[in-house]
Amino acid sequence: MLLDRLVSCPYCGETFEVVLDCSAGSHEFVQDCEICCQPIVFLLVVACDGSLERLELRREND
Ligand SMILES: [Zn+2]
């Protein structure tokens, strides 16, 4: 179950699209910003029915 989401980078504030994989369940992953290339930590929380419950972004060194 793949989901496109618009997110805004916690470093540069630019908006870009990420593809989330809800079938993997709740997990954290790191992906570089498409604009400033800094590593963003994504916290993906998936509900028990497989839908996206919450998405949080933070800087890697916070
Ligand atoms: Zn950025």
N, CA, C, O and the ligand as a Tripos MOL2 file, in Angstrom:
@<TRIPOS>MOLECULE
protein
  249   247    63     0     0
PROTEIN
NO_CHARGES

@<TRIPOS>ATOM
      1 N           0.8420   -1.1860    0.0000 N.3       1 MET1
      2 CA          0.0000    0.0000    0.0000 C.3       1 MET1
      3 C           0.8850    1.2470    0.0000 C.2       1 MET1
      4 O           1.3950    1.6570    1.0430 O.2       1 MET1
      5 N           1.0600    1.8410   -1.1720 N.am      2 LEU2
      6 CA          1.9190    3.0150   -1.2870 C.3       2 LEU2
      7 C           1.0650    4.2770   -1.3390 C.2       2 LEU2
      8 O          -0.0200    4.3000   -1.9200 O.2       2 LEU2
      9 N           1.5910    5.3190   -0.7140 N.am      3 LEU3
     10 CA          0.8350    6.5470   -0.5260 C.3       3 LEU3
     11 C           1.7520    7.7240   -0.8430 C.2       3 LEU3
     12 O           2.8690    7.8010   -0.3330 O.2       3 LEU3
     13 N           1.2800    8.6350   -1.6800 N.am      4 ASP4
     14 CA          2.0380    9.8640   -1.9360 C.3       4 ASP4
     15 C           1.6240   10.9210   -0.9250 C.2       4 ASP4
     16 O           0.4380   11.1080   -0.6550 O.2       4 ASP4
     17 N           2.6050   11.6040   -0.3740 N.am      5 ARG5
     18 CA          2.3180   12.6590    0.5840 C.3       5 ARG5
     19 C           3.1930   13.8680    0.3140 C.2       5 ARG5
     20 O           4.3800   13.7250    0.0210 O.2       5 ARG5
     21 N           2.6200   15.0520    0.4090 N.am      6 LEU6
     22 CA          3.4310   16.2560    0.3450 C.3       6 LEU6
     23 C           3.9180   16.5770    1.7540 C.2       6 LEU6
     24 O           3.1260   16.6410    2.6950 O.2       6 LEU6
     25 N           5.2120   16.7770    1.8890 N.am      7 VAL7
     26 CA          5.7740   17.1020    3.1930 C.3       7 VAL7
     27 C           6.6210   18.3630    3.0540 C.2       7 VAL7
     28 O           7.0500   18.7200    1.9570 O.2       7 VAL7
     29 N           6.8520   19.0280    4.1750 N.am      8 SER8
     30 CA          7.7620   20.1630    4.0940 C.3       8 SER8
     31 C           8.9970   19.8750    4.9380 C.2       8 SER8
     32 O           8.9110   19.3980    6.0700 O.2       8 SER8
     33 N          10.1320   20.1780    4.3550 N.am      9 CYS9
     34 CA         11.4300   19.8500    4.9350 C.3       9 CYS9
     35 C          11.6680   20.6250    6.2340 C.2       9 CYS9
     36 O          11.4550   21.8370    6.2620 O.2       9 CYS9
     37 N          12.1050   19.9550    7.3170 N.am     10 PRO10
     38 CA         12.3740   20.6650    8.5740 C.3      10 PRO10
     39 C          13.6450   21.5100    8.5250 C.2      10 PRO10
     40 O          13.9010   22.2810    9.4500 O.2      10 PRO10
     41 N          14.4340   21.3840    7.4800 N.am     11 TYR11
     42 CA         15.6470   22.2050    7.3450 C.3      11 TYR11
     43 C          15.3830   23.4450    6.4960 C.2      11 TYR11
     44 O          15.6030   24.5710    6.9420 O.2      11 TYR11
     45 N          14.9050   23.2280    5.2630 N.am     12 CYS12
     46 CA         14.7960   24.3590    4.3280 C.3      12 CYS12
     47 C          13.3560   24.8230    4.1320 C.2      12 CYS12
     48 O          13.1280   25.8800    3.5440 O.2      12 CYS12
     49 N          12.3710   24.0480    4.6180 N.am     13 GLY13
     50 CA         10.9770   24.4620    4.5270 C.3      13 GLY13
     51 C          10.3290   24.2220    3.1760 C.2      13 GLY13
     52 O           9.1390   24.4890    3.0070 O.2      13 GLY13
     53 N          11.0860   23.7260    2.2170 N.am     14 GLU14
     54 CA         10.5170   23.4590    0.8990 C.3      14 GLU14
     55 C           9.5890   22.2440    0.9480 C.2      14 GLU14
     56 O           9.7670   21.3420    1.7660 O.2      14 GLU14
     57 N           8.6090   22.2390    0.0670 N.am     15 THR15
     58 CA          7.6520   21.1370    0.0060 C.3      15 THR15
     59 C           8.0340   20.1760   -1.1040 C.2      15 THR15
     60 O           8.3610   20.5930   -2.2150 O.2      15 THR15
     61 N           7.9900   18.9010   -0.8000 N.am     16 PHE16
     62 CA          8.2340   17.9130   -1.8410 C.3      16 PHE16
     63 C           7.4100   16.6670   -1.5310 C.2      16 PHE16
     64 O           6.8130   16.5450   -0.4610 O.2      16 PHE16
     65 N           7.3930   15.7550   -2.4850 N.am     17 GLU17
     66 CA          6.5450   14.5820   -2.3520 C.3      17 GLU17
     67 C           7.3610   13.3610   -1.9320 C.2      17 GLU17
     68 O           8.4510   13.1160   -2.4500 O.2      17 GLU17
     69 N           6.8170   12.6090   -0.9930 N.am     18 VAL18
     70 CA          7.4530   11.3420   -0.6240 C.3      18 VAL18
     71 C           6.4530   10.2100   -0.8560 C.2      18 VAL18
     72 O           5.2400   10.4190   -0.8450 O.2      18 VAL18
     73 N           6.9830    9.0270   -1.0610 N.am     19 VAL19
     74 CA          6.1510    7.8440   -1.1970 C.3      19 VAL19
     75 C           6.2960    7.0310    0.0790 C.2      19 VAL19
     76 O           7.4000    6.6460    0.4640 O.2      19 VAL19
     77 N           5.1670    6.7740    0.7270 N.am     20 LEU20
     78 CA          5.1720    6.0440    1.9920 C.3      20 LEU20
     79 C           4.6520    4.6350    1.7760 C.2      20 LEU20
     80 O           3.7130    4.4060    1.0140 O.2      20 LEU20
     81 N           5.2790    3.7080    2.4570 N.am     21 ASP21
     82 CA          4.8560    2.3150    2.3570 C.3      21 ASP21
     83 C           4.1550    1.9000    3.6480 C.2      21 ASP21
     84 O           4.8050    1.5210    4.6220 O.2      21 ASP21
     85 N           2.8140    1.9750    3.6470 N.am     22 CYS22
     86 CA          2.0480    1.6550    4.8540 C.3      22 CYS22
     87 C           1.9950    0.1560    5.1290 C.2      22 CYS22
     88 O           1.6840   -0.2530    6.2480 O.2      22 CYS22
     89 N           2.2910   -0.6590    4.1350 N.am     23 SER23
     90 CA          2.2320   -2.1090    4.3460 C.3      23 SER23
     91 C           3.3550   -2.5940    5.2460 C.2      23 SER23
     92 O           3.2960   -3.7080    5.7670 O.2      23 SER23
     93 N           4.3840   -1.7660    5.4350 N.am     24 ALA24
     94 CA          5.4910   -2.1450    6.3090 C.3      24 ALA24
     95 C           5.1700   -1.8780    7.7770 C.2      24 ALA24
     96 O           5.9920   -2.1820    8.6410 O.2      24 ALA24
     97 N           4.0070   -1.3220    8.0800 N.am     25 GLY25
     98 CA          3.6550   -1.0210    9.4540 C.3      25 GLY25
     99 C           4.3360    0.2510    9.9330 C.2      25 GLY25
    100 O           4.9880    0.9460    9.1540 O.2      25 GLY25
    101 N           4.1820    0.5520   11.2170 N.am     26 SER26
    102 CA          4.7870    1.7580   11.7630 C.3      26 SER26
    103 C           6.2970    1.6060   11.7940 C.2      26 SER26
    104 O           6.8170    0.5940   12.2620 O.2      26 SER26
    105 N           6.9900    2.6030   11.2990 N.am     27 HIS27
    106 CA          8.4530    2.5390   11.3200 C.3      27 HIS27
    107 C           9.0470    3.9210   11.1010 C.2      27 HIS27
    108 O           8.3650    4.8670   10.7080 O.2      27 HIS27
    109 N          10.3450    4.0000   11.3710 N.am     28 GLU28
    110 CA         11.1090    5.2130   11.1300 C.3      28 GLU28
    111 C          12.0390    4.9850    9.9620 C.2      28 GLU28
    112 O          12.5860    3.8930    9.8030 O.2      28 GLU28
    113 N          12.2220    6.0010    9.1440 N.am     29 PHE29
    114 CA         13.2150    5.8800    8.0860 C.3      29 PHE29
    115 C          13.8130    7.2510    7.8140 C.2      29 PHE29
    116 O          13.2440    8.2880    8.1560 O.2      29 PHE29
    117 N          14.9630    7.2150    7.1940 N.am     30 VAL30
    118 CA         15.6520    8.4660    6.8730 C.3      30 VAL30
    119 C          15.6850    8.6290    5.3690 C.2      30 VAL30
    120 O          16.0330    7.7050    4.6340 O.2      30 VAL30
    121 N          15.3150    9.8260    4.9210 N.am     31 GLN31
    122 CA         15.3760   10.1160    3.4940 C.3      31 GLN31
    123 C          15.9030   11.5330    3.3180 C.2      31 GLN31
    124 O          15.5270   12.4410    4.0590 O.2      31 GLN31
    125 N          16.7650   11.7120    2.3440 N.am     32 ASP32
    126 CA         17.3320   13.0360    2.1180 C.3      32 ASP32
    127 C          16.3050   13.9510    1.4680 C.2      32 ASP32
    128 O          15.5270   13.5230    0.6150 O.2      32 ASP32
    129 N          16.3100   15.2160    1.8810 N.am     33 CYS33
    130 CA         15.4690   16.2290    1.2500 C.3      33 CYS33
    131 C          15.8560   16.3520   -0.2170 C.2      33 CYS33
    132 O          17.0390   16.3470   -0.5580 O.2      33 CYS33
    133 N          14.8490   16.4630   -1.0850 N.am     34 GLU34
    134 CA         15.1360   16.5810   -2.5120 C.3      34 GLU34
    135 C          15.7250   17.9370   -2.8660 C.2      34 GLU34
    136 O          16.3560   18.0850   -3.9130 O.2      34 GLU34
    137 N          15.5250   18.9300   -2.0030 N.am     35 ILE35
    138 CA         15.9880   20.2750   -2.3230 C.3      35 ILE35
    139 C          17.3520   20.5530   -1.6850 C.2      35 ILE35
    140 O          18.2880   20.9410   -2.3840 O.2      35 ILE35
    141 N          17.4780   20.3560   -0.3560 N.am     36 CYS36
    142 CA         18.7350   20.7120    0.3090 C.3      36 CYS36
    143 C          19.5900   19.4860    0.6420 C.2      36 CYS36
    144 O          20.7100   19.6310    1.1320 O.2      36 CYS36
    145 N          19.0740   18.2870    0.3820 N.am     37 CYS37
    146 CA         19.8300   17.0340    0.5360 C.3      37 CYS37
    147 C          20.2320   16.7170    1.9790 C.2      37 CYS37
    148 O          21.1410   15.9170    2.2010 O.2      37 CYS37
    149 N          19.5760   17.3260    2.9490 N.am     38 GLN38
    150 CA         19.8550   16.9900    4.3410 C.3      38 GLN38
    151 C          19.0030   15.7860    4.7490 C.2      38 GLN38
    152 O          17.8990   15.6000    4.2380 O.2      38 GLN38
    153 N          19.5200   14.9730    5.6690 N.am     39 PRO39
    154 CA         18.7880   13.7650    6.0570 C.3      39 PRO39
    155 C          17.6050   14.0590    6.9710 C.2      39 PRO39
    156 O          17.7840   14.6000    8.0620 O.2      39 PRO39
    157 N          16.4120   13.7110    6.5400 N.am     40 ILE40
    158 CA         15.1880   13.9150    7.3240 C.3      40 ILE40
    159 C          14.7560   12.5730    7.9100 C.2      40 ILE40
    160 O          14.7070   11.5640    7.2070 O.2      40 ILE40
    161 N          14.4420   12.5760    9.2150 N.am     41 VAL41
    162 CA         13.9190   11.3740    9.8500 C.3      41 VAL41
    163 C          12.3920   11.4180    9.7740 C.2      41 VAL41
    164 O          11.7610   12.3590   10.2570 O.2      41 VAL41
    165 N          11.8180   10.3960    9.1680 N.am     42 PHE42
    166 CA         10.3660   10.2690    9.0670 C.3      42 PHE42
    167 C           9.8950    9.2450   10.0840 C.2      42 PHE42
    168 O          10.4350    8.1420   10.1710 O.2      42 PHE42
    169 N           8.8770    9.6240   10.8550 N.am     43 LEU43
    170 CA          8.2300    8.6560   11.7400 C.3      43 LEU43
    171 C           6.8420    8.4040   11.1670 C.2      43 LEU43
    172 O           5.9860    9.2870   11.1310 O.2      43 LEU43
    173 N           6.6550    7.1750   10.7260 N.am     44 LEU44
    174 CA          5.4090    6.7940   10.0820 C.3      44 LEU44
    175 C           4.6120    5.8990   11.0370 C.2      44 LEU44
    176 O           5.0870    4.8440   11.4570 O.2      44 LEU44
    177 N           3.3970    6.3370   11.3720 N.am     45 VAL45
    178 CA          2.5440    5.5420   12.2510 C.3      45 VAL45
    179 C           1.3560    5.0430   11.4330 C.2      45 VAL45
    180 O           0.5960    5.8290   10.8680 O.2      45 VAL45
    181 N           1.2150    3.7270   11.3820 N.am     46 VAL46
    182 CA          0.1790    3.1040   10.5690 C.3      46 VAL46
    183 C          -0.8940    2.5340   11.4990 C.2      46 VAL46
    184 O          -0.5780    1.8410   12.4670 O.2      46 VAL46
    185 N          -2.1590    2.8270   11.2030 N.am     47 ALA47
    186 CA         -3.2680    2.3030   11.9950 C.3      47 ALA47
    187 C          -3.4290    0.8070   11.7320 C.2      47 ALA47
    188 O          -2.8410    0.2620   10.7980 O.2      47 ALA47
    189 N          -4.2410    0.1480   12.5770 N.am     48 CYS48
    190 CA         -4.3640   -1.3050   12.4510 C.3      48 CYS48
    191 C          -5.0750   -1.7210   11.1570 C.2      48 CYS48
    192 O          -4.9640   -2.8730   10.7370 O.2      48 CYS48
    193 N          -5.8010   -0.7940   10.5230 N.am     49 ASP49
    194 CA         -6.4210   -1.1400    9.2370 C.3      49 ASP49
    195 C          -5.5010   -0.8470    8.0570 C.2      49 ASP49
    196 O          -5.9050   -0.9800    6.9020 O.2      49 ASP49
    197 N          -4.2560   -0.4440    8.3490 N.am     50 GLY50
    198 CA         -3.2870   -0.2280    7.2850 C.3      50 GLY50
    199 C          -3.2600    1.1790    6.7300 C.2      50 GLY50
    200 O          -2.4790    1.4720    5.8250 O.2      50 GLY50
    201 N          -4.1070    2.0650    7.2620 N.am     51 SER51
    202 CA         -4.1050    3.4420    6.7720 C.3      51 SER51
    203 C          -3.0860    4.2740    7.5490 C.2      51 SER51
    204 O          -2.6690    3.9160    8.6500 O.2      51 SER51
    205 N          -2.7030    5.3860    6.9450 N.am     52 LEU52
    206 CA         -1.7320    6.2620    7.5980 C.3      52 LEU52
    207 C          -2.3870    7.0000    8.7510 C.2      52 LEU52
    208 O          -3.3710    7.7130    8.5560 O.2      52 LEU52
    209 N          -1.8450    6.8340    9.9590 N.am     53 GLU53
    210 CA         -2.4090    7.5070   11.1170 C.3      53 GLU53
    211 C          -1.6750    8.8120   11.4010 C.2      53 GLU53
    212 O          -2.3020    9.8230   11.7190 O.2      53 GLU53
    213 N          -0.3430    8.7920   11.2860 N.am     54 ARG54
    214 CA          0.4300    9.9800   11.6250 C.3      54 ARG54
    215 C           1.7530    9.9560   10.8770 C.2      54 ARG54
    216 O           2.3420    8.8960   10.6630 O.2      54 ARG54
    217 N           2.2090   11.1320   10.4850 N.am     55 LEU55
    218 CA          3.5190   11.2520    9.8660 C.3      55 LEU55
    219 C           4.2280   12.4360   10.5000 C.2      55 LEU55
    220 O           3.7370   13.5650   10.4630 O.2      55 LEU55
    221 N           5.3970   12.1630   11.0860 N.am     56 GLU56
    222 CA          6.1820   13.2360   11.6930 C.3      56 GLU56
    223 C           7.5410   13.3110   11.0290 C.2      56 GLU56
    224 O           8.1440   12.2990   10.6720 O.2      56 GLU56
    225 N           8.0080   14.5520   10.8740 N.am     57 LEU57
    226 CA          9.3320   14.7630   10.3050 C.3      57 LEU57
    227 C          10.1900   15.4940   11.3180 C.2      57 LEU57
    228 O           9.7220   16.4100   11.9940 O.2      57 LEU57
    229 N          11.4410   15.0890   11.4200 N.am     58 ARG58
    230 CA         12.3440   15.8540   12.2650 C.3      58 ARG58
    231 C          13.7460   15.8070   11.7080 C.2      58 ARG58
    232 O          14.0730   14.9820   10.8550 O.2      58 ARG58
    233 N          14.5750   16.7200   12.2130 N.am     59 ARG59
    234 CA         15.9710   16.7190   11.8020 C.3      59 ARG59
    235 C          16.6820   15.5320   12.4230 C.2      59 ARG59
    236 O          16.3280   15.0850   13.5140 O.2      59 ARG59
    237 N          17.6750   15.0300   11.7320 N.am     60 GLU60
    238 CA         18.3490   13.8260   12.1920 C.3      60 GLU60
    239 C          19.0260   14.0240   13.5430 C.2      60 GLU60
    240 O          19.0760   13.0930   14.3470 O.2      60 GLU60
    241 N          19.5470   15.2150   13.8030 N.am     61 ASN61
    242 CA         20.3140   15.4110   15.0440 C.3      61 ASN61
    243 C          19.5140   16.0640   16.1640 C.2      61 ASN61
    244 O          20.1020   16.5240   17.1430 O.2      61 ASN61
    245 N          18.1870   16.1170   16.0470 N.am     62 ASP62
    246 CA         17.3490   16.6480   17.1400 C.3      62 ASP62
    247 C          17.2200   15.6380   18.2530 C.2      62 ASP62
    248 O          16.5560   15.9040   19.2550 O.2      62 ASP62
    249 ZN         15.3560   20.6450    2.6290 Zn       63 ZN63
@<TRIPOS>BOND
     1     1     2 1
     2     2     3 1
     3     3     4 2
     4     3     5 am
     5     5     6 1
     6     6     7 1
     7     7     8 2
     8     7     9 am
     9     9    10 1
    10    10    11 1
    11    11    12 2
    12    11    13 am
    13    13    14 1
    14    14    15 1
    15    15    16 2
    16    15    17 am
    17    17    18 1
    18    18    19 1
    19    19    20 2
    20    19    21 am
    21    21    22 1
    22    22    23 1
    23    23    24 2
    24    23    25 am
    25    25    26 1
    26    26    27 1
    27    27    28 2
    28    27    29 am
    29    29    30 1
    30    30    31 1
    31    31    32 2
    32    31    33 am
    33    33    34 1
    34    34    35 1
    35    35    36 2
    36    35    37 am
    37    37    38 1
    38    38    39 1
    39    39    40 2
    40    39    41 am
    41    41    42 1
    42    42    43 1
    43    43    44 2
    44    43    45 am
    45    45    46 1
    46    46    47 1
    47    47    48 2
    48    47    49 am
    49    49    50 1
    50    50    51 1
    51    51    52 2
    52    51    53 am
    53    53    54 1
    54    54    55 1
    55    55    56 2
    56    55    57 am
    57    57    58 1
    58    58    59 1
    59    59    60 2
    60    59    61 am
    61    61    62 1
    62    62    63 1
    63    63    64 2
    64    63    65 am
    65    65    66 1
    66    66    67 1
    67    67    68 2
    68    67    69 am
    69    69    70 1
    70    70    71 1
    71    71    72 2
    72    71    73 am
    73    73    74 1
    74    74    75 1
    75    75    76 2
    76    75    77 am
    77    77    78 1
    78    78    79 1
    79    79    80 2
    80    79    81 am
    81    81    82 1
    82    82    83 1
    83    83    84 2
    84    83    85 am
    85    85    86 1
    86    86    87 1
    87    87    88 2
    88    87    89 am
    89    89    90 1
    90    90    91 1
    91    91    92 2
    92    91    93 am
    93    93    94 1
    94    94    95 1
    95    95    96 2
    96    95    97 am
    97    97    98 1
    98    98    99 1
    99    99   100 2
   100    99   101 am
   101   101   102 1
   102   102   103 1
   103   103   104 2
   104   103   105 am
   105   105   106 1
   106   106   107 1
   107   107   108 2
   108   107   109 am
   109   109   110 1
   110   110   111 1
   111   111   112 2
   112   111   113 am
   113   113   114 1
   114   114   115 1
   115   115   116 2
   116   115   117 am
   117   117   118 1
   118   118   119 1
   119   119   120 2
   120   119   121 am
   121   121   122 1
   122   122   123 1
   123   123   124 2
   124   123   125 am
   125   125   126 1
   126   126   127 1
   127   127   128 2
   128   127   129 am
   129   129   130 1
   130   130   131 1
   131   131   132 2
   132   131   133 am
   133   133   134 1
   134   134   135 1
   135   135   136 2
   136   135   137 am
   137   137   138 1
   138   138   139 1
   139   139   140 2
   140   139   141 am
   141   141   142 1
   142   142   143 1
   143   143   144 2
   144   143   145 am
   145   145   146 1
   146   146   147 1
   147   147   148 2
   148   147   149 am
   149   149   150 1
   150   150   151 1
   151   151   152 2
   152   151   153 am
   153   153   154 1
   154   154   155 1
   155   155   156 2
   156   155   157 am
   157   157   158 1
   158   158   159 1
   159   159   160 2
   160   159   161 am
   161   161   162 1
   162   162   163 1
   163   163   164 2
   164   163   165 am
   165   165   166 1
   166   166   167 1
   167   167   168 2
   168   167   169 am
   169   169   170 1
   170   170   171 1
   171   171   172 2
   172   171   173 am
   173   173   174 1
   174   174   175 1
   175   175   176 2
   176   175   177 am
   177   177   178 1
   178   178   179 1
   179   179   180 2
   180   179   181 am
   181   181   182 1
   182   182   183 1
   183   183   184 2
   184   183   185 am
   185   185   186 1
   186   186   187 1
   187   187   188 2
   188   187   189 am
   189   189   190 1
   190   190   191 1
   191   191   192 2
   192   191   193 am
   193   193   194 1
   194   194   195 1
   195   195   196 2
   196   195   197 am
   197   197   198 1
   198   198   199 1
   199   199   200 2
   200   199   201 am
   201   201   202 1
   202   202   203 1
   203   203   204 2
   204   203   205 am
   205   205   206 1
   206   206   207 1
   207   207   208 2
   208   207   209 am
   209   209   210 1
   210   210   211 1
   211   211   212 2
   212   211   213 am
   213   213   214 1
   214   214   215 1
   215   215   216 2
   216   215   217 am
   217   217   218 1
   218   218   219 1
   219   219   220 2
   220   219   221 am
   221   221   222 1
   222   222   223 1
   223   223   224 2
   224   223   225 am
   225   225   226 1
   226   226   227 1
   227   227   228 2
   228   227   229 am
   229   229   230 1
   230   230   231 1
   231   231   232 2
   232   231   233 am
   233   233   234 1
   234   234   235 1
   235   235   236 2
   236   235   237 am
   237   237   238 1
   238   238   239 1
   239   239   240 2
   240   239   241 am
   241   241   242 1
   242   242   243 1
   243   243   244 2
   244   243   245 am
   245   245   246 1
   246   246   247 1
   247   247   248 2
@<TRIPOS>SUBSTRUCTURE
     1 MET1         2 RESIDUE 1 A MET
     2 LEU2         6 RESIDUE 1 A LEU
     3 LEU3        10 RESIDUE 1 A LEU
     4 ASP4        14 RESIDUE 1 A ASP
     5 ARG5        18 RESIDUE 1 A ARG
     6 LEU6        22 RESIDUE 1 A LEU
     7 VAL7        26 RESIDUE 1 A VAL
     8 SER8        30 RESIDUE 1 A SER
     9 CYS9        34 RESIDUE 1 A CYS
    10 PRO10       38 RESIDUE 1 A PRO
    11 TYR11       42 RESIDUE 1 A TYR
    12 CYS12       46 RESIDUE 1 A CYS
    13 GLY13       50 RESIDUE 1 A GLY
    14 GLU14       54 RESIDUE 1 A GLU
    15 THR15       58 RESIDUE 1 A THR
    16 PHE16       62 RESIDUE 1 A PHE
    17 GLU17       66 RESIDUE 1 A GLU
    18 VAL18       70 RESIDUE 1 A VAL
    19 VAL19       74 RESIDUE 1 A VAL
    20 LEU20       78 RESIDUE 1 A LEU
    21 ASP21       82 RESIDUE 1 A ASP
    22 CYS22       86 RESIDUE 1 A CYS
    23 SER23       90 RESIDUE 1 A SER
    24 ALA24       94 RESIDUE 1 A ALA
    25 GLY25       98 RESIDUE 1 A GLY
    26 SER26      102 RESIDUE 1 A SER
    27 HIS27      106 RESIDUE 1 A HIS
    28 GLU28      110 RESIDUE 1 A GLU
    29 PHE29      114 RESIDUE 1 A PHE
    30 VAL30      118 RESIDUE 1 A VAL
    31 GLN31      122 RESIDUE 1 A GLN
    32 ASP32      126 RESIDUE 1 A ASP
    33 CYS33      130 RESIDUE 1 A CYS
    34 GLU34      134 RESIDUE 1 A GLU
    35 ILE35      138 RESIDUE 1 A ILE
    36 CYS36      142 RESIDUE 1 A CYS
    37 CYS37      146 RESIDUE 1 A CYS
    38 GLN38      150 RESIDUE 1 A GLN
    39 PRO39      154 RESIDUE 1 A PRO
    40 ILE40      158 RESIDUE 1 A ILE
    41 VAL41      162 RESIDUE 1 A VAL
    42 PHE42      166 RESIDUE 1 A PHE
    43 LEU43      170 RESIDUE 1 A LEU
    44 LEU44      174 RESIDUE 1 A LEU
    45 VAL45      178 RESIDUE 1 A VAL
    46 VAL46      182 RESIDUE 1 A VAL
    47 ALA47      186 RESIDUE 1 A ALA
    48 CYS48      190 RESIDUE 1 A CYS
    49 ASP49      194 RESIDUE 1 A ASP
    50 GLY50      198 RESIDUE 1 A GLY
    51 SER51      202 RESIDUE 1 A SER
    52 LEU52      206 RESIDUE 1 A LEU
    53 GLU53      210 RESIDUE 1 A GLU
    54 ARG54      214 RESIDUE 1 A ARG
    55 LEU55      218 RESIDUE 1 A LEU
    56 GLU56      222 RESIDUE 1 A GLU
    57 LEU57      226 RESIDUE 1 A LEU
    58 ARG58      230 RESIDUE 1 A ARG
    59 ARG59      234 RESIDUE 1 A ARG
    60 GLU60      238 RESIDUE 1 A GLU
    61 ASN61      242 RESIDUE 1 A ASN
    62 ASP62      246 RESIDUE 1 A ASP
    63 ZN63       249 GROUP 0 **** ****
